[in-house]
Amino acid sequence: MDQPIDVADCLRRWQAGDESAAEELIRHLYPMIAKIVRMNLPRRDDEKDLVQEILMKTFSKLHQFRGDAPMTHWVSRLALTTCLDRLRAQRIRPEIRRTDLTPEELEMVDASWLDGKTADASSSIQARDLVDKLLSTLSPADRNLILLVDLEGHSLEEISQLTGWGISKIKMRLFRIRGHLRNQMERLEHQS
């Protein structure tokens, strides 16, 4: 934002297929977007990735820009909304990283997932703590559902009666929950 640019002219040129106009808009908007991202950066997110995502959203939604207010106002709102959405998503579905685990839990992950067996009987407490951490990444409804099926051994019909959900909904949620848990474990494995 060092030198003022003619945003309307850049937009017309970009719509006509001039890529240099898009580059000019990016150079104009990048410092402002980066500042907003740094002030509202969700934890564990890469600043450059988030800025790039916001720039992509900006160009994909550029047809919605009416020109009532300066383009920087419109883009800053888009940037802030993207950051807040990312923060909400992290609160709803937190993820566990290898660095979040204690040394005992790391040993448990390595022993059970990399070697295919548990380290020894004394590690059951660490295994339970690891399972608790994984389950904490789920919403309360998803956590209850997986516990009803996998821990308490309820049938799908029983869960349908308890929750009022159809069996197909229960199957789909279980599929997604297990996929999420599997992704969490794979992420931990790849971080080693």
N, C-alpha and C positions, 0 to 999 in steps of 0.2 A: 504494500500500500504506500510505497514511497512516492510514486508519481500518480496523480489522478489519471484515470483512464475514462474513456467514453464507453460506459457499460452498454448503453443502447446500441452503439455502433458495433461493439464486440459481439453482442447477441445477434444482430443482423448478419454480420459476417460469418459467425459460427453456424447459424441456420442455413446459410448459403453454402456451407461446406468448407469454410476456411479454418483449417486446423490451427493456424497461428493465432487466430482469435480465441480459440479455446485455451491455448497455452497462456495467452495474455490474461485471460480471466482467472486461470489457476494461479498464476504468479500474483495477481491482485488479491485473491481470496485466501491463499494459503496461510499467510501470517496470522490473519484474524481467526481462521479455523483452528490453527495449531494452538493459539493462545486459549481459546475456549476449551479445547480438548485437554490441555495441560491443567486448567483450573478445575475440570470436571472429570478427569480421567478415571474410569472405573479401575479398580485394582486388578492387577495382572493383565491388563490390556496393553498392547503396544501402541504408543502414541502415533507412529507413522501409519500403522494399519488402520487405526480409527480415522485419522485425517483422510486417508485415501478412500475409505468407505463413505465418508461425508461428501467428498468431492464427487464420487460416483453417484450418490443420491442427488446431489445438486444438479448434475447434468441430466440425470434421468427424469427429474421433476421440473426441469427448467421451463417446460411448457406451461406450468402452473404459475410462474412468476408473472404478476400482472403489471408491475411497475408503479404501483401506488406509493410505495416507500422505496428507499434506496435498496439496491440488491444486497448490500452487506447486512442490512437488517433481516432480510428474508433468509439469507444463508446462515446468519448467526443463530436464528431461531431453529433452523433445521439442524445445525450442529449441536445446539444445546439439547434439543429433543432426542437426538441420536444418543448422546452421552447418558441422558436420564433413562432412556429405554434400556441401555446396556446395564446401568446400575440396577434397575428394577429386575432385569433378567438374572443378574447375579444373586440378588437377594432371594428370588424365587427358587432358583436352581444353582446353589453354590457348587463349586467343583473342588475336589481335593487334589492337591499336588503332592508330589513326593516329599517336598520340603515341609509339608504340614504334618508329616508323620514322625512319630518318635523312633529312635533307633530300633526298638523292639518290634514296632509295627513294620518298619522297613524290612527287618529280617524275616518277618512272617510273610510279607508280600513276596520277597525273593524266594523263600523256601517253597511256598505253596504254588505260586504262579509260574515261576521260572523252572523249578525242579519238578513240579507236579506232586509234591508231597509236603506235609507239615514238618516243621523242624523237630518237635518232640511234644510230649503231652503237657509239659509246663507252659507251652506257648499258647494254650487255649485262651488265657485271659487277654493276651495281645490280639489274638484272632477276633475275639468278641469286640474289643475296642475298635479294631479296624472295620468290622462289620457295622458297628454303631456309627462310625464316621461316614461310611459309604451310605448308610440309610439316612443320615442327616442331610444328604444332598437332595433327598426327595421331598416332595410336598407331603403334608400330613396325610392326605387321602391316599396318595400312592404308597407311602410307608405302611399304612394300615392294611392296604390291599395285599401287598407283598408278604406282610407278616401273617395275614389270615390264610394265605395259600401255602406259602413255603414253610412257615414255622408251626402254625396250628393245624395245617392239613385240611382245611375246609374245602368242600367241593365247590365248583362254580355255581351250582344250583343254590347251595346254602348262602354263598356270598350274594347272589342275586336277590335272595329273600331278605338278607340283612341290609343291603344297600339300596335296593329298588332299581338297580341297573340291569340291563339286559346282558345275557351271556356273551354276546358278541362284543359289547362295550368292555366287559371285564377282560376278555381275551386280548383285545387290542391294547388296553392299558397295561396289562401284564407284559405283553410283548415290548411295549415302549419302555416300561420300567426296567425290565431285564436288560434291554439294549443300553439304557443309560448307565446302569450299574456296570455292565461289561465295558463300556467306554471309559468309565472312571478307572477301572482296574487296568485296562490297556494303557491309559495315559500314565498311570503310576509305573507300569512296567517299562514304557518307552523312556521315561525320565531317568531310569537307572543307568 
